[in-house]
Amino acid sequence: MTIVITTRKAQAEFLQGYKFISGGTIGYQPHPTEIDFFNVTIEFPDWYDTSLVGQVMMAAGVTYGLDLDYSSYDNEPARVR
């Protein structure tokens, strides 16, 4: 599985130096239209499913797009809809 993340340079450099358990291949290059943003490409082994990729990315500090409304973390004060 290959994923591409668009992020700032500091995050791209951090991910390049991060020691993924799988030894995933990581590369980054400047985003073609956004100034100061980079596309980070991460390759995972074929046997990784989406939940395992999510766990590995969360361990690396990438938590973009998570809806913590339904997480196991304590939301004090509780969110009201």
PDB file of N, CA, C and O in Angstrom:
ATOM      1  N   MET A   1       0.857  -1.171   0.000  1.00  0.00           N
ATOM      2  CA  MET A   1       0.000   0.000   0.000  1.00  0.00           C
ATOM      3  C   MET A   1       0.900   1.231   0.000  1.00  0.00           C
ATOM      4  O   MET A   1       1.876   1.302   0.746  1.00  0.00           O
ATOM      5  N   THR A   2       0.561   2.179  -0.834  1.00  0.00           N
ATOM      6  CA  THR A   2       1.301   3.431  -0.928  1.00  0.00           C
ATOM      7  C   THR A   2       0.363   4.578  -0.590  1.00  0.00           C
ATOM      8  O   THR A   2      -0.747   4.662  -1.115  1.00  0.00           O
ATOM      9  N   ILE A   3       0.819   5.465   0.295  1.00  0.00           N
ATOM     10  CA  ILE A   3       0.030   6.645   0.625  1.00  0.00           C
ATOM     11  C   ILE A   3       0.878   7.888   0.360  1.00  0.00           C
ATOM     12  O   ILE A   3       2.106   7.848   0.430  1.00  0.00           O
ATOM     13  N   VAL A   4       0.200   8.981   0.056  1.00  0.00           N
ATOM     14  CA  VAL A   4       0.866  10.265  -0.179  1.00  0.00           C
ATOM     15  C   VAL A   4       0.212  11.294   0.737  1.00  0.00           C
ATOM     16  O   VAL A   4      -1.011  11.434   0.752  1.00  0.00           O
ATOM     17  N   ILE A   5       1.028  12.005   1.493  1.00  0.00           N
ATOM     18  CA  ILE A   5       0.562  13.028   2.416  1.00  0.00           C
ATOM     19  C   ILE A   5       1.167  14.359   1.993  1.00  0.00           C
ATOM     20  O   ILE A   5       2.358  14.425   1.689  1.00  0.00           O
ATOM     21  N   THR A   6       0.372  15.412   1.967  1.00  0.00           N
ATOM     22  CA  THR A   6       0.875  16.757   1.700  1.00  0.00           C
ATOM     23  C   THR A   6       1.046  17.461   3.040  1.00  0.00           C
ATOM     24  O   THR A   6       0.095  17.585   3.812  1.00  0.00           O
ATOM     25  N   THR A   7       2.261  17.919   3.310  1.00  0.00           N
ATOM     26  CA  THR A   7       2.560  18.510   4.613  1.00  0.00           C
ATOM     27  C   THR A   7       3.691  19.527   4.488  1.00  0.00           C
ATOM     28  O   THR A   7       4.268  19.706   3.416  1.00  0.00           O
ATOM     29  N   ARG A   8       3.994  20.182   5.592  1.00  0.00           N
ATOM     30  CA  ARG A   8       5.090  21.152   5.640  1.00  0.00           C
ATOM     31  C   ARG A   8       6.441  20.436   5.627  1.00  0.00           C
ATOM     32  O   ARG A   8       6.515  19.229   5.854  1.00  0.00           O
ATOM     33  N   LYS A   9       7.499  21.188   5.362  1.00  0.00           N
ATOM     34  CA  LYS A   9       8.830  20.601   5.231  1.00  0.00           C
ATOM     35  C   LYS A   9       9.305  19.940   6.525  1.00  0.00           C
ATOM     36  O   LYS A   9       9.897  18.862   6.480  1.00  0.00           O
ATOM     37  N   ALA A  10       9.057  20.562   7.667  1.00  0.00           N
ATOM     38  CA  ALA A  10       9.513  19.989   8.942  1.00  0.00           C
ATOM     39  C   ALA A  10       8.891  18.615   9.182  1.00  0.00           C
ATOM     40  O   ALA A  10       9.576  17.686   9.611  1.00  0.00           O
ATOM     41  N   GLN A  11       7.591  18.487   8.905  1.00  0.00           N
ATOM     42  CA  GLN A  11       6.920  17.198   9.078  1.00  0.00           C
ATOM     43  C   GLN A  11       7.451  16.179   8.064  1.00  0.00           C
ATOM     44  O   GLN A  11       7.620  15.006   8.398  1.00  0.00           O
ATOM     45  N   ALA A  12       7.713  16.618   6.839  1.00  0.00           N
ATOM     46  CA  ALA A  12       8.245  15.720   5.811  1.00  0.00           C
ATOM     47  C   ALA A  12       9.616  15.191   6.217  1.00  0.00           C
ATOM     48  O   ALA A  12       9.896  14.003   6.053  1.00  0.00           O
ATOM     49  N   GLU A  13      10.469  16.060   6.743  1.00  0.00           N
ATOM     50  CA  GLU A  13      11.796  15.627   7.185  1.00  0.00           C
ATOM     51  C   GLU A  13      11.701  14.703   8.384  1.00  0.00           C
ATOM     52  O   GLU A  13      12.466  13.745   8.489  1.00  0.00           O
ATOM     53  N   PHE A  14      10.762  14.982   9.300  1.00  0.00           N
ATOM     54  CA  PHE A  14      10.575  14.099  10.446  1.00  0.00           C
ATOM     55  C   PHE A  14      10.155  12.699   9.983  1.00  0.00           C
ATOM     56  O   PHE A  14      10.697  11.697  10.449  1.00  0.00           O
ATOM     57  N   LEU A  15       9.193  12.640   9.068  1.00  0.00           N
ATOM     58  CA  LEU A  15       8.723  11.337   8.581  1.00  0.00           C
ATOM     59  C   LEU A  15       9.811  10.584   7.833  1.00  0.00           C
ATOM     60  O   LEU A  15       9.873   9.355   7.888  1.00  0.00           O
ATOM     61  N   GLN A  16      10.675  11.322   7.129  1.00  0.00           N
ATOM     62  CA  GLN A  16      11.758  10.657   6.422  1.00  0.00           C
ATOM     63  C   GLN A  16      12.731  10.009   7.412  1.00  0.00           C
ATOM     64  O   GLN A  16      13.284   8.947   7.127  1.00  0.00           O
ATOM     65  N   GLY A  17      12.940  10.633   8.557  1.00  0.00           N
ATOM     66  CA  GLY A  17      13.852  10.095   9.556  1.00  0.00           C
ATOM     67  C   GLY A  17      13.201   9.127  10.529  1.00  0.00           C
ATOM     68  O   GLY A  17      13.895   8.493  11.323  1.00  0.00           O
ATOM     69  N   TYR A  18      11.865   9.001  10.482  1.00  0.00           N
ATOM     70  CA  TYR A  18      11.152   8.133  11.414  1.00  0.00           C
ATOM     71  C   TYR A  18      11.418   6.668  11.087  1.00  0.00           C
ATOM     72  O   TYR A  18      11.429   6.279   9.919  1.00  0.00           O
ATOM     73  N   LYS A  19      11.631   5.863  12.113  1.00  0.00           N
ATOM     74  CA  LYS A  19      11.912   4.439  11.932  1.00  0.00           C
ATOM     75  C   LYS A  19      10.607   3.654  11.941  1.00  0.00           C
ATOM     76  O   LYS A  19      10.141   3.226  12.998  1.00  0.00           O
ATOM     77  N   PHE A  20      10.019   3.465  10.765  1.00  0.00           N
ATOM     78  CA  PHE A  20       8.813   2.655  10.653  1.00  0.00           C
ATOM     79  C   PHE A  20       9.167   1.197  10.906  1.00  0.00           C
ATOM     80  O   PHE A  20      10.207   0.717  10.454  1.00  0.00           O
ATOM     81  N   ILE A  21       8.300   0.492  11.629  1.00  0.00           N
ATOM     82  CA  ILE A  21       8.549  -0.911  11.954  1.00  0.00           C
ATOM     83  C   ILE A  21       8.725  -1.733  10.681  1.00  0.00           C
ATOM     84  O   ILE A  21       9.562  -2.633  10.623  1.00  0.00           O
ATOM     85  N   SER A  22       7.935  -1.416   9.675  1.00  0.00           N
ATOM     86  CA  SER A  22       7.969  -2.188   8.432  1.00  0.00           C
ATOM     87  C   SER A  22       9.172  -1.848   7.566  1.00  0.00           C
ATOM     88  O   SER A  22       9.443  -2.528   6.577  1.00  0.00           O
ATOM     89  N   GLY A  23       9.884  -0.806   7.933  1.00  0.00           N
ATOM     90  CA  GLY A  23      10.969  -0.350   7.079  1.00  0.00           C
ATOM     91  C   GLY A  23      10.446   0.287   5.811  1.00  0.00           C
ATOM     92  O   GLY A  23      11.075   0.208   4.756  1.00  0.00           O
ATOM     93  N   GLY A  24       9.285   0.922   5.922  1.00  0.00           N
ATOM     94  CA  GLY A  24       8.619   1.511   4.766  1.00  0.00           C
ATOM     95  C   GLY A  24       9.528   2.468   4.003  1.00  0.00           C
ATOM     96  O   GLY A  24      10.337   3.183   4.595  1.00  0.00           O
ATOM     97  N   THR A  25       9.383   2.469   2.701  1.00  0.00           N
ATOM     98  CA  THR A  25      10.154   3.368   1.843  1.00  0.00           C
ATOM     99  C   THR A  25       9.509   4.742   1.876  1.00  0.00           C
ATOM    100  O   THR A  25       8.305   4.877   1.659  1.00  0.00           O
ATOM    101  N   ILE A  26      10.309   5.753   2.146  1.00  0.00           N
ATOM    102  CA  ILE A  26       9.780   7.101   2.280  1.00  0.00           C
ATOM    103  C   ILE A  26      10.534   8.033   1.343  1.00  0.00           C
ATOM    104  O   ILE A  26      11.762   7.999   1.260  1.00  0.00           O
ATOM    105  N   GLY A  27       9.779   8.857   0.644  1.00  0.00           N
ATOM    106  CA  GLY A  27      10.374   9.879  -0.194  1.00  0.00           C
ATOM    107  C   GLY A  27       9.520  11.128  -0.125  1.00  0.00           C
ATOM    108  O   GLY A  27       8.315  11.043   0.112  1.00  0.00           O
ATOM    109  N   TYR A  28      10.129  12.289  -0.330  1.00  0.00           N
ATOM    110  CA  TYR A  28       9.320  13.507  -0.383  1.00  0.00           C
ATOM    111  C   TYR A  28       9.866  14.449  -1.430  1.00  0.00           C
ATOM    112  O   TYR A  28      11.065  14.490  -1.707  1.00  0.00           O
ATOM    113  N   GLN A  29       8.954  15.201  -2.000  1.00  0.00           N
ATOM    114  CA  GLN A  29       9.313  16.170  -3.026  1.00  0.00           C
ATOM    115  C   GLN A  29       8.404  17.372  -2.898  1.00  0.00           C
ATOM    116  O   GLN A  29       7.304  17.249  -2.359  1.00  0.00           O
ATOM    117  N   PRO A  30       8.827  18.533  -3.377  1.00  0.00           N
ATOM    118  CA  PRO A  30       7.992  19.737  -3.267  1.00  0.00           C
ATOM    119  C   PRO A  30       6.644  19.548  -3.959  1.00  0.00           C
ATOM    120  O   PRO A  30       6.550  18.933  -5.022  1.00  0.00           O
ATOM    121  N   HIS A  31       5.613  20.090  -3.333  1.00  0.00           N
ATOM    122  CA  HIS A  31       4.276  20.050  -3.922  1.00  0.00           C
ATOM    123  C   HIS A  31       4.280  20.926  -5.170  1.00  0.00           C
ATOM    124  O   HIS A  31       4.869  22.007  -5.156  1.00  0.00           O
ATOM    125  N   PRO A  32       3.633  20.485  -6.250  1.00  0.00           N
ATOM    126  CA  PRO A  32       3.718  21.250  -7.500  1.00  0.00           C
ATOM    127  C   PRO A  32       3.045  22.619  -7.473  1.00  0.00           C
ATOM    128  O   PRO A  32       3.440  23.506  -8.230  1.00  0.00           O
ATOM    129  N   THR A  33       2.033  22.815  -6.617  1.00  0.00           N
ATOM    130  CA  THR A  33       1.323  24.098  -6.643  1.00  0.00           C
ATOM    131  C   THR A  33       1.336  24.858  -5.326  1.00  0.00           C
ATOM    132  O   THR A  33       1.126  26.071  -5.323  1.00  0.00           O
ATOM    133  N   GLU A  34       1.575  24.189  -4.217  1.00  0.00           N
ATOM    134  CA  GLU A  34       1.560  24.840  -2.902  1.00  0.00           C
ATOM    135  C   GLU A  34       2.974  25.173  -2.457  1.00  0.00           C
ATOM    136  O   GLU A  34       3.819  24.284  -2.357  1.00  0.00           O
ATOM    137  N   ILE A  35       3.238  26.441  -2.190  1.00  0.00           N
ATOM    138  CA  ILE A  35       4.551  26.883  -1.744  1.00  0.00           C
ATOM    139  C   ILE A  35       4.772  26.428  -0.304  1.00  0.00           C
ATOM    140  O   ILE A  35       3.864  26.516   0.523  1.00  0.00           O
ATOM    141  N   ASP A  36       5.967  25.946  -0.007  1.00  0.00           N
ATOM    142  CA  ASP A  36       6.380  25.476   1.322  1.00  0.00           C
ATOM    143  C   ASP A  36       5.662  24.199   1.758  1.00  0.00           C
ATOM    144  O   ASP A  36       5.674  23.879   2.947  1.00  0.00           O
ATOM    145  N   PHE A  37       5.049  23.471   0.853  1.00  0.00           N
ATOM    146  CA  PHE A  37       4.446  22.186   1.168  1.00  0.00           C
ATOM    147  C   PHE A  37       5.142  21.096   0.361  1.00  0.00           C
ATOM    148  O   PHE A  37       5.676  21.345  -0.719  1.00  0.00           O
ATOM    149  N   PHE A  38       5.123  19.889   0.909  1.00  0.00           N
ATOM    150  CA  PHE A  38       5.789  18.754   0.265  1.00  0.00           C
ATOM    151  C   PHE A  38       4.845  17.567   0.217  1.00  0.00           C
ATOM    152  O   PHE A  38       4.009  17.389   1.103  1.00  0.00           O
ATOM    153  N   ASN A  39       4.985  16.755  -0.826  1.00  0.00           N
ATOM    154  CA  ASN A  39       4.270  15.490  -0.921  1.00  0.00           C
ATOM    155  C   ASN A  39       5.178  14.398  -0.373  1.00  0.00           C
ATOM    156  O   ASN A  39       6.273  14.181  -0.890  1.00  0.00           O
ATOM    157  N   VAL A  40       4.730  13.715   0.666  1.00  0.00           N
ATOM    158  CA  VAL A  40       5.483  12.633   1.283  1.00  0.00           C
ATOM    159  C   VAL A  40       4.853  11.324   0.826  1.00  0.00           C
ATOM    160  O   VAL A  40       3.656  11.110   1.018  1.00  0.00           O
ATOM    161  N   THR A  41       5.644  10.455   0.227  1.00  0.00           N
ATOM    162  CA  THR A  41       5.170   9.156  -0.235  1.00  0.00           C
ATOM    163  C   THR A  41       5.713   8.078   0.692  1.00  0.00           C
ATOM    164  O   THR A  41       6.920   7.994   0.919  1.00  0.00           O
ATOM    165  N   ILE A  42       4.811   7.249   1.228  1.00  0.00           N
ATOM    166  CA  ILE A  42       5.204   6.166   2.131  1.00  0.00           C
ATOM    167  C   ILE A  42       4.667   4.867   1.561  1.00  0.00           C
ATOM    168  O   ILE A  42       3.472   4.748   1.289  1.00  0.00           O
ATOM    169  N   GLU A  43       5.552   3.887   1.378  1.00  0.00           N
ATOM    170  CA  GLU A  43       5.165   2.571   0.877  1.00  0.00           C
ATOM    171  C   GLU A  43       5.166   1.590   2.030  1.00  0.00           C
ATOM    172  O   GLU A  43       6.136   1.487   2.780  1.00  0.00           O
ATOM    173  N   PHE A  44       4.067   0.874   2.157  1.00  0.00           N
ATOM    174  CA  PHE A  44       3.935  -0.165   3.181  1.00  0.00           C
ATOM    175  C   PHE A  44       3.895  -1.529   2.497  1.00  0.00           C
ATOM    176  O   PHE A  44       3.528  -1.620   1.326  1.00  0.00           O
ATOM    177  N   PRO A  45       4.268  -2.590   3.215  1.00  0.00           N
ATOM    178  CA  PRO A  45       4.175  -3.932   2.626  1.00  0.00           C
ATOM    179  C   PRO A  45       2.739  -4.261   2.211  1.00  0.00           C
ATOM    180  O   PRO A  45       1.786  -3.697   2.748  1.00  0.00           O
ATOM    181  N   ASP A  46       2.597  -5.163   1.269  1.00  0.00           N
ATOM    182  CA  ASP A  46       1.279  -5.520   0.742  1.00  0.00           C
ATOM    183  C   ASP A  46       0.336  -6.080   1.801  1.00  0.00           C
ATOM    184  O   ASP A  46      -0.881  -5.953   1.670  1.00  0.00           O
ATOM    185  N   TRP A  47       0.878  -6.696   2.844  1.00  0.00           N
ATOM    186  CA  TRP A  47       0.011  -7.318   3.847  1.00  0.00           C
ATOM    187  C   TRP A  47      -0.535  -6.312   4.858  1.00  0.00           C
ATOM    188  O   TRP A  47      -1.332  -6.698   5.713  1.00  0.00           O
ATOM    189  N   TYR A  48      -0.143  -5.044   4.797  1.00  0.00           N
ATOM    190  CA  TYR A  48      -0.714  -4.014   5.667  1.00  0.00           C
ATOM    191  C   TYR A  48      -2.129  -3.690   5.205  1.00  0.00           C
ATOM    192  O   TYR A  48      -2.354  -3.446   4.020  1.00  0.00           O
ATOM    193  N   ASP A  49      -3.085  -3.685   6.135  1.00  0.00           N
ATOM    194  CA  ASP A  49      -4.423  -3.214   5.795  1.00  0.00           C
ATOM    195  C   ASP A  49      -4.571  -1.776   6.295  1.00  0.00           C
ATOM    196  O   ASP A  49      -3.654  -1.228   6.908  1.00  0.00           O
ATOM    197  N   THR A  50      -5.723  -1.176   6.032  1.00  0.00           N
ATOM    198  CA  THR A  50      -5.890   0.238   6.364  1.00  0.00           C
ATOM    199  C   THR A  50      -5.806   0.503   7.861  1.00  0.00           C
ATOM    200  O   THR A  50      -5.308   1.552   8.270  1.00  0.00           O
ATOM    201  N   SER A  51      -6.283  -0.422   8.682  1.00  0.00           N
ATOM    202  CA  SER A  51      -6.223  -0.190  10.134  1.00  0.00           C
ATOM    203  C   SER A  51      -4.780  -0.224  10.636  1.00  0.00           C
ATOM    204  O   SER A  51      -4.418   0.543  11.527  1.00  0.00           O
ATOM    205  N   LEU A  52      -3.963  -1.095  10.079  1.00  0.00           N
ATOM    206  CA  LEU A  52      -2.557  -1.165  10.489  1.00  0.00           C
ATOM    207  C   LEU A  52      -1.790   0.069  10.012  1.00  0.00           C
ATOM    208  O   LEU A  52      -0.944   0.596  10.734  1.00  0.00           O
ATOM    209  N   VAL A  53      -2.088   0.523   8.800  1.00  0.00           N
ATOM    210  CA  VAL A  53      -1.473   1.760   8.304  1.00  0.00           C
ATOM    211  C   VAL A  53      -1.861   2.923   9.214  1.00  0.00           C
ATOM    212  O   VAL A  53      -1.018   3.753   9.554  1.00  0.00           O
ATOM    213  N   GLY A  54      -3.135   2.986   9.610  1.00  0.00           N
ATOM    214  CA  GLY A  54      -3.591   4.041  10.515  1.00  0.00           C
ATOM    215  C   GLY A  54      -2.867   4.007  11.847  1.00  0.00           C
ATOM    216  O   GLY A  54      -2.502   5.056  12.377  1.00  0.00           O
ATOM    217  N   GLN A  55      -2.652   2.814  12.399  1.00  0.00           N
ATOM    218  CA  GLN A  55      -1.949   2.684  13.672  1.00  0.00           C
ATOM    219  C   GLN A  55      -0.500   3.139  13.549  1.00  0.00           C
ATOM    220  O   GLN A  55       0.016   3.837  14.422  1.00  0.00           O
ATOM    221  N   VAL A  56       0.150   2.741  12.461  1.00  0.00           N
ATOM    222  CA  VAL A  56       1.550   3.127  12.259  1.00  0.00           C
ATOM    223  C   VAL A  56       1.668   4.633  12.074  1.00  0.00           C
ATOM    224  O   VAL A  56       2.581   5.255  12.617  1.00  0.00           O
ATOM    225  N   MET A  57       0.753   5.220  11.314  1.00  0.00           N
ATOM    226  CA  MET A  57       0.808   6.665  11.083  1.00  0.00           C
ATOM    227  C   MET A  57       0.515   7.431  12.369  1.00  0.00           C
ATOM    228  O   MET A  57       1.130   8.467  12.623  1.00  0.00           O
ATOM    229  N   MET A  58      -0.414   6.937  13.178  1.00  0.00           N
ATOM    230  CA  MET A  58      -0.705   7.601  14.455  1.00  0.00           C
ATOM    231  C   MET A  58       0.511   7.513  15.375  1.00  0.00           C
ATOM    232  O   MET A  58       0.815   8.471  16.087  1.00  0.00           O
ATOM    233  N   ALA A  59       1.207   6.380  15.370  1.00  0.00           N
ATOM    234  CA  ALA A  59       2.425   6.237  16.178  1.00  0.00           C
ATOM    235  C   ALA A  59       3.502   7.214  15.718  1.00  0.00           C
ATOM    236  O   ALA A  59       4.320   7.668  16.518  1.00  0.00           O
ATOM    237  N   ALA A  60       3.499   7.534  14.429  1.00  0.00           N
ATOM    238  CA  ALA A  60       4.472   8.488  13.890  1.00  0.00           C
ATOM    239  C   ALA A  60       4.051   9.935  14.125  1.00  0.00           C
ATOM    240  O   ALA A  60       4.797  10.861  13.805  1.00  0.00           O
ATOM    241  N   GLY A  61       2.853  10.131  14.688  1.00  0.00           N
ATOM    242  CA  GLY A  61       2.403  11.484  15.000  1.00  0.00           C
ATOM    243  C   GLY A  61       1.502  12.096  13.955  1.00  0.00           C
ATOM    244  O   GLY A  61       1.171  13.278  14.051  1.00  0.00           O
ATOM    245  N   VAL A  62       1.091  11.328  12.955  1.00  0.00           N
ATOM    246  CA  VAL A  62       0.201  11.836  11.912  1.00  0.00           C
ATOM    247  C   VAL A  62      -1.223  11.482  12.306  1.00  0.00           C
ATOM    248  O   VAL A  62      -1.619  10.318  12.245  1.00  0.00           O
ATOM    249  N   THR A  63      -1.994  12.491  12.711  1.00  0.00           N
ATOM    250  CA  THR A  63      -3.358  12.238  13.177  1.00  0.00           C
ATOM    251  C   THR A  63      -4.368  13.103  12.447  1.00  0.00           C
ATOM    252  O   THR A  63      -5.465  13.334  12.954  1.00  0.00           O
ATOM    253  N   TYR A  64      -4.017  13.580  11.275  1.00  0.00           N
ATOM    254  CA  TYR A  64      -4.904  14.463  10.532  1.00  0.00           C
ATOM    255  C   TYR A  64      -6.202  13.759  10.185  1.00  0.00           C
ATOM    256  O   TYR A  64      -6.200  12.596   9.782  1.00  0.00           O
ATOM    257  N   GLY A  65      -7.311  14.468  10.344  1.00  0.00           N
ATOM    258  CA  GLY A  65      -8.592  13.944   9.911  1.00  0.00           C
ATOM    259  C   GLY A  65      -9.264  13.005  10.881  1.00  0.00           C
ATOM    260  O   GLY A  65     -10.316  12.456  10.555  1.00  0.00           O
ATOM    261  N   LEU A  66      -8.711  12.794  12.053  1.00  0.00           N
ATOM    262  CA  LEU A  66      -9.356  11.902  13.019  1.00  0.00           C
ATOM    263  C   LEU A  66     -10.534  12.604  13.665  1.00  0.00           C
ATOM    264  O   LEU A  66     -10.461  13.786  14.003  1.00  0.00           O
ATOM    265  N   ASP A  67     -11.596  11.881  13.830  1.00  0.00           N
ATOM    266  CA  ASP A  67     -12.767  12.417  14.526  1.00  0.00           C
ATOM    267  C   ASP A  67     -12.711  11.896  15.956  1.00  0.00           C
ATOM    268  O   ASP A  67     -13.141  10.776  16.232  1.00  0.00           O
ATOM    269  N   LEU A  68     -12.189  12.698  16.848  1.00  0.00           N
ATOM    270  CA  LEU A  68     -12.007  12.262  18.230  1.00  0.00           C
ATOM    271  C   LEU A  68     -13.311  12.273  19.017  1.00  0.00           C
ATOM    272  O   LEU A  68     -13.321  11.930  20.199  1.00  0.00           O
ATOM    273  N   ASP A  69     -14.410  12.664  18.377  1.00  0.00           N
ATOM    274  CA  ASP A  69     -15.710  12.643  19.037  1.00  0.00           C
ATOM    275  C   ASP A  69     -16.068  11.227  19.471  1.00  0.00           C
ATOM    276  O   ASP A  69     -16.753  11.035  20.475  1.00  0.00           O
ATOM    277  N   TYR A  70     -15.608  10.243  18.718  1.00  0.00           N
ATOM    278  CA  TYR A  70     -15.930   8.854  19.010  1.00  0.00           C
ATOM    279  C   TYR A  70     -14.726   8.062  19.492  1.00  0.00           C
ATOM    280  O   TYR A  70     -14.728   6.832  19.441  1.00  0.00           O
ATOM    281  N   SER A  71     -13.713   8.752  19.955  1.00  0.00           N
ATOM    282  CA  SER A  71     -12.503   8.063  20.383  1.00  0.00           C
ATOM    283  C   SER A  71     -12.650   7.566  21.817  1.00  0.00           C
ATOM    284  O   SER A  71     -13.642   7.839  22.493  1.00  0.00           O
ATOM    285  N   SER A  72     -11.635   6.831  22.258  1.00  0.00           N
ATOM    286  CA  SER A  72     -11.648   6.318  23.623  1.00  0.00           C
ATOM    287  C   SER A  72     -11.059   7.328  24.603  1.00  0.00           C
ATOM    288  O   SER A  72     -11.006   7.071  25.806  1.00  0.00           O
ATOM    289  N   TYR A  73     -10.617   8.479  24.090  1.00  0.00           N
ATOM    290  CA  TYR A  73     -10.074   9.494  24.980  1.00  0.00           C
ATOM    291  C   TYR A  73     -11.194  10.184  25.738  1.00  0.00           C
ATOM    292  O   TYR A  73     -12.312  10.317  25.242  1.00  0.00           O
ATOM    293  N   ASP A  74     -10.880  10.613  26.927  1.00  0.00           N
ATOM    294  CA  ASP A  74     -11.871  11.305  27.742  1.00  0.00           C
ATOM    295  C   ASP A  74     -12.077  12.712  27.185  1.00  0.00           C
ATOM    296  O   ASP A  74     -11.125  13.479  27.033  1.00  0.00           O
ATOM    297  N   ASN A  75     -13.303  13.030  26.892  1.00  0.00           N
ATOM    298  CA  ASN A  75     -13.643  14.376  26.410  1.00  0.00           C
ATOM    299  C   ASN A  75     -14.309  15.146  27.543  1.00  0.00           C
ATOM    300  O   ASN A  75     -15.535  15.166  27.660  1.00  0.00           O
ATOM    301  N   GLU A  76     -13.502  15.766  28.357  1.00  0.00           N
ATOM    302  CA  GLU A  76     -14.035  16.495  29.500  1.00  0.00           C
ATOM    303  C   GLU A  76     -13.817  17.964  29.273  1.00  0.00           C
ATOM    304  O   GLU A  76     -12.644  18.335  29.224  1.00  0.00           O
ATOM    305  N   PRO A  77     -14.744  18.834  29.130  1.00  0.00           N
ATOM    306  CA  PRO A  77     -16.162  18.498  29.201  1.00  0.00           C
ATOM    307  C   PRO A  77     -16.616  17.779  27.931  1.00  0.00           C
ATOM    308  O   PRO A  77     -16.028  17.956  26.864  1.00  0.00           O
ATOM    309  N   ALA A  78     -17.654  16.978  28.056  1.00  0.00           N
ATOM    310  CA  ALA A  78     -18.141  16.177  26.942  1.00  0.00           C
ATOM    311  C   ALA A  78     -18.636  17.086  25.825  1.00  0.00           C
ATOM    312  O   ALA A  78     -19.180  18.162  26.074  1.00  0.00           O
ATOM    313  N   ARG A  79     -18.437  16.636  24.594  1.00  0.00           N
ATOM    314  CA  ARG A  79     -18.929  17.394  23.441  1.00  0.00           C
ATOM    315  C   ARG A  79     -20.432  17.200  23.303  1.00  0.00           C
ATOM    316  O   ARG A  79     -20.947  16.095  23.475  1.00  0.00           O
ATOM    317  N   VAL A  80     -21.117  18.269  22.995  1.00  0.00           N
ATOM    318  CA  VAL A  80     -22.573  18.208  22.825  1.00  0.00           C
ATOM    319  C   VAL A  80     -22.881  18.602  21.392  1.00  0.00           C
ATOM    320  O   VAL A  80     -22.341  19.578  20.871  1.00  0.00           O
ATOM    321  N   ARG A  81     -23.746  17.839  20.771  1.00  0.00           N
ATOM    322  CA  ARG A  81     -24.139  18.163  19.388  1.00  0.00           C
ATOM    323  C   ARG A  81     -25.512  18.729  19.372  1.00  0.00           C
ATOM    324  O   ARG A  81     -26.029  19.067  18.307  1.00  0.00           O
TER     325      ARG A  81
END
